[in-house]
Amino acid sequence: MEKIVWTEDFSVGNSLMNEQHKRLIAMINDIADTDDASKIFDVIMKMFNYAAEHFTAEEDLMRLNNFVALEDHIGEHHLFSDKASN
């Protein structure tokens, strides 16, 4: 699998969110570095747990900025979490 390289095209214009997205990309790249099923599972679990933390921070930021599509975006977070936990 080819690694993802962060570019400014990924930027959402917020340094905290960008750093969190970079951390998620690093986890994806950790998976690209191994064929070890146990390590892949561990990274996926870390990603799942970190995604929950990220979603909370992102939703809080959206609330502070009166993001008009907040409820739709929260719905996307729930959909992702539901799919990832099954």
TIKEPA-180737 format. One record per residue: x, y, z of N, C-alpha, C, CB in turn; residue in three letters. Coordinates in nm, 3 decimals. Glycine has a CB too. Example, Ala and Ser with C-alpha at 12.3 -4.5 7.8 and 13.67 -1.06 7.14 Angstrom:
<rs>
R/1.319/-0.569/0.780/1.230/-0.450/0.780/1.320/-0.330/0.780/1.131/-0.447/0.905/ALA
R/1.285/-0.225/0.708/1.367/-0.106/0.714/1.290/0.003/0.787/1.408/-0.060/0.572/SER
</rs>
This chain:
<rs>
R/0.084/-0.117/0.000/0.000/0.000/0.000/0.089/0.124/0.000/-0.095/0.000/0.121/MET
R/0.052/0.220/-0.081/0.129/0.344/-0.089/0.097/0.435/0.028/0.101/0.416/-0.221/GLU
R/0.199/0.496/0.084/0.180/0.586/0.197/0.113/0.717/0.154/0.314/0.616/0.265/LYS
R/0.041/0.776/0.247/-0.022/0.906/0.225/0.077/1.013/0.270/-0.158/0.918/0.303/ILE
R/0.096/1.113/0.188/0.184/1.224/0.222/0.097/1.347/0.241/0.292/1.247/0.111/VAL
R/0.108/1.409/0.359/0.030/1.529/0.388/0.070/1.640/0.293/0.050/1.573/0.535/TRP
R/-0.031/1.704/0.237/-0.009/1.827/0.160/-0.108/1.930/0.209/-0.025/1.801/0.005/THR
R/-0.085/2.053/0.174/-0.175/2.161/0.216/-0.314/2.146/0.155/-0.115/2.296/0.179/GLU
R/-0.327/2.062/0.053/-0.460/2.034/-0.003/-0.551/1.970/0.101/-0.448/1.943/-0.126/ASP
R/-0.492/1.902/0.200/-0.570/1.838/0.306/-0.611/1.936/0.415/-0.490/1.724/0.367/PHE
R/-0.549/2.052/0.418/-0.571/2.146/0.526/-0.717/2.189/0.535/-0.482/2.269/0.508/SER
R/-0.765/2.198/0.660/-0.900/2.247/0.685/-0.896/2.388/0.743/-0.975/2.153/0.780/VAL
R/-0.777/2.447/0.747/-0.763/2.584/0.793/-0.761/2.601/0.944/-0.874/2.664/0.738/GLY
R/-0.745/2.491/1.015/-0.737/2.497/1.161/-0.620/2.410/1.204/-0.872/2.450/1.228/ASN
R/-0.527/2.468/1.278/-0.405/2.395/1.311/-0.430/2.272/1.398/-0.309/2.487/1.383/SER
R/-0.524/2.280/1.494/-0.553/2.163/1.577/-0.611/2.050/1.494/-0.652/2.202/1.689/LEU
R/-0.706/2.082/1.408/-0.767/1.978/1.323/-0.664/1.922/1.226/-0.888/2.033/1.246/MET
R/-0.581/2.007/1.170/-0.477/1.960/1.079/-0.382/1.864/1.149/-0.398/2.078/1.021/ASN
R/-0.342/1.897/1.272/-0.252/1.809/1.347/-0.319/1.675/1.377/-0.207/1.876/1.477/GLU
R/-0.446/1.680/1.411/-0.517/1.555/1.436/-0.530/1.472/1.308/-0.656/1.583/1.495/GLN
R/-0.556/1.538/1.197/-0.564/1.466/1.070/-0.428/1.407/1.033/-0.613/1.559/0.958/HIS
R/-0.322/1.481/1.059/-0.187/1.429/1.034/-0.160/1.304/1.118/-0.081/1.538/1.064/LYS
R/-0.208/1.307/1.242/-0.189/1.190/1.330/-0.262/1.068/1.274/-0.239/1.222/1.474/ARG
R/-0.384/1.089/1.224/-0.459/0.979/1.163/-0.388/0.926/1.039/-0.600/1.023/1.127/LEU
R/-0.334/1.017/0.958/-0.258/0.975/0.839/-0.136/0.894/0.881/-0.215/1.098/0.755/ILE
R/-0.068/0.936/0.987/0.049/0.861/1.035/0.009/0.719/1.074/0.114/0.934/1.155/ALA
R/-0.108/0.705/1.136/-0.154/0.571/1.174/-0.183/0.487/1.049/-0.280/0.580/1.261/MET
R/-0.244/0.547/0.949/-0.268/0.476/0.823/-0.135/0.432/0.764/-0.346/0.565/0.722/ILE
R/-0.037/0.520/0.766/0.095/0.487/0.712/0.164/0.377/0.793/0.183/0.610/0.709/ASN
R/0.134/0.369/0.924/0.188/0.259/1.005/0.137/0.125/0.953/0.150/0.276/1.154/ASP
R/0.013/0.123/0.909/-0.042/0.000/0.852/0.029/-0.035/0.721/-0.194/0.014/0.828/ILE
R/0.060/0.068/0.643/0.129/0.045/0.515/0.268/-0.012/0.535/0.137/0.176/0.437/ALA
R/0.324/0.008/0.653/0.461/-0.036/0.681/0.472/-0.182/0.725/0.520/0.050/0.787/ASP
R/0.361/-0.252/0.741/0.370/-0.386/0.798/0.275/-0.484/0.731/0.342/-0.381/0.946/THR
R/0.311/-0.609/0.741/0.224/-0.719/0.700/0.180/-0.798/0.823/0.295/-0.812/0.598/ASP
R/0.222/-0.754/0.940/0.193/-0.823/1.066/0.048/-0.797/1.106/0.291/-0.776/1.178/ASP
R/-0.035/-0.900/1.101/-0.178/-0.885/1.130/-0.203/-0.830/1.271/-0.249/-1.018/1.114/ALA
R/-0.122/-0.872/1.366/-0.139/-0.825/1.503/-0.113/-0.675/1.513/-0.045/-0.901/1.598/SER
R/-0.008/-0.627/1.447/0.023/-0.484/1.449/-0.086/-0.406/1.375/0.162/-0.457/1.384/LYS
R/-0.133/-0.459/1.264/-0.240/-0.392/1.190/-0.363/-0.378/1.278/-0.275/-0.470/1.060/ILE
R/-0.400/-0.485/1.348/-0.515/-0.480/1.438/-0.495/-0.374/1.546/-0.539/-0.618/1.503/PHE
R/-0.376/-0.372/1.606/-0.346/-0.273/1.710/-0.360/-0.130/1.658/-0.204/-0.295/1.765/ASP
R/-0.309/-0.105/1.538/-0.317/0.030/1.481/-0.462/0.066/1.451/-0.232/0.040/1.353/VAL
R/-0.537/-0.029/1.399/-0.679/-0.001/1.370/-0.754/0.032/1.498/-0.745/-0.122/1.300/ILE
R/-0.726/-0.039/1.605/-0.792/-0.009/1.733/-0.751/0.130/1.783/-0.757/-0.116/1.838/MET
R/-0.624/0.166/1.768/-0.579/0.299/1.808/-0.651/0.406/1.724/-0.426/0.313/1.791/LYS
R/-0.665/0.378/1.595/-0.733/0.472/1.507/-0.879/0.488/1.548/-0.724/0.425/1.361/MET
R/-0.945/0.378/1.578/-1.086/0.382/1.618/-1.102/0.467/1.744/-1.140/0.239/1.642/PHE
R/-1.016/0.444/1.842/-1.022/0.520/1.967/-0.987/0.667/1.945/-0.928/0.459/2.070/ASN
R/-0.887/0.692/1.864/-0.846/0.830/1.838/-0.953/0.903/1.758/-0.712/0.833/1.763/TYR
R/-1.021/0.833/1.668/-1.127/0.896/1.589/-1.235/0.952/1.681/-1.187/0.795/1.489/ALA
R/-1.270/0.878/1.785/-1.371/0.926/1.880/-1.325/1.057/1.945/-1.400/0.820/1.988/ALA
R/-1.199/1.061/1.984/-1.143/1.184/2.044/-1.146/1.298/1.942/-0.997/1.160/2.093/GLU
R/-1.107/1.266/1.820/-1.104/1.367/1.714/-1.244/1.419/1.684/-1.041/1.309/1.586/HIS
R/-1.341/1.329/1.675/-1.478/1.371/1.645/-1.530/1.468/1.751/-1.570/1.249/1.635/PHE
R/-1.501/1.440/1.876/-1.544/1.529/1.984/-1.482/1.668/1.968/-1.507/1.469/2.121/THR
R/-1.353/1.673/1.941/-1.284/1.801/1.925/-1.338/1.876/1.803/-1.132/1.780/1.911/ALA
R/-1.361/1.803/1.695/-1.411/1.865/1.573/-1.553/1.920/1.594/-1.409/1.763/1.458/GLU
R/-1.638/1.842/1.659/-1.775/1.888/1.684/-1.777/2.009/1.776/-1.858/1.774/1.744/GLU
R/-1.690/2.011/1.877/-1.681/2.126/1.967/-1.640/2.251/1.888/-1.580/2.099/2.080/ASP
R/-1.543/2.236/1.800/-1.497/2.348/1.719/-1.609/2.397/1.626/-1.373/2.308/1.636/LEU
R/-1.681/2.305/1.569/-1.792/2.342/1.480/-1.901/2.416/1.558/-1.852/2.217/1.413/MET
R/-1.930/2.372/1.679/-2.028/2.441/1.763/-1.983/2.585/1.791/-2.050/2.365/1.896/ARG
R/-1.856/2.600/1.827/-1.803/2.733/1.857/-1.813/2.827/1.738/-1.658/2.723/1.901/LEU
R/-1.805/2.771/1.619/-1.807/2.851/1.497/-1.943/2.850/1.428/-1.702/2.801/1.401/ASN
R/-2.045/2.800/1.499/-2.181/2.796/1.444/-2.187/2.735/1.304/-2.239/2.936/1.441/ASN
R/-2.119/2.623/1.289/-2.115/2.553/1.161/-2.257/2.511/1.122/-2.021/2.429/1.168/PHE
R/-2.303/2.554/1.004/-2.443/2.534/0.967/-2.480/2.388/0.943/-2.474/2.613/0.843/VAL
R/-2.385/2.306/0.904/-2.414/2.165/0.875/-2.369/2.074/0.990/-2.345/2.123/0.746/ALA
R/-2.368/2.127/1.111/-2.318/2.051/1.226/-2.392/1.919/1.243/-2.332/2.132/1.354/LEU
R/-2.523/1.922/1.243/-2.599/1.798/1.266/-2.572/1.694/1.158/-2.749/1.829/1.273/GLU
R/-2.560/1.736/1.033/-2.526/1.643/0.925/-2.388/1.583/0.947/-2.531/1.714/0.790/ASP
R/-2.294/1.666/0.990/-2.158/1.617/1.011/-2.151/1.522/1.130/-2.062/1.736/1.033/HIS
R/-2.226/1.553/1.235/-2.232/1.461/1.349/-2.289/1.328/1.302/-2.318/1.521/1.464/ILE
R/-2.389/1.333/1.215/-2.446/1.210/1.159/-2.342/1.128/1.084/-2.562/1.244/1.066/GLY
R/-2.253/1.196/1.011/-2.145/1.126/0.941/-2.051/1.060/1.042/-2.066/1.224/0.851/GLU
R/-2.022/1.128/1.150/-1.937/1.071/1.255/-2.002/0.945/1.313/-1.911/1.174/1.367/HIS
R/-2.131/0.951/1.340/-2.201/0.834/1.394/-2.201/0.719/1.294/-2.346/0.871/1.431/HIS
R/-2.223/0.751/1.168/-2.221/0.647/1.063/-2.085/0.579/1.058/-2.255/0.708/0.926/LEU
R/-1.978/0.660/1.059/-1.843/0.603/1.059/-1.822/0.514/1.180/-1.737/0.715/1.056/PHE
R/-1.858/0.564/1.298/-1.837/0.488/1.421/-1.916/0.358/1.421/-1.877/0.573/1.542/SER
R/-2.039/0.363/1.371/-2.121/0.242/1.363/-2.057/0.140/1.270/-2.262/0.277/1.315/ASP
R/-2.012/0.185/1.154/-1.950/0.093/1.058/-1.819/0.037/1.112/-1.925/0.165/0.924/LYS
R/-1.742/0.121/1.178/-1.612/0.077/1.229/-1.625/-0.021/1.345/-1.530/0.196/1.273/ALA
R/-1.735/-0.013/1.418/-1.749/-0.100/1.534/-1.814/-0.234/1.499/-1.830/-0.031/1.641/SER
R/-1.859/-0.251/1.378/-1.922/-0.377/1.337/-1.827/-0.469/1.266/-2.038/-0.351/1.249/ASN
</rs>
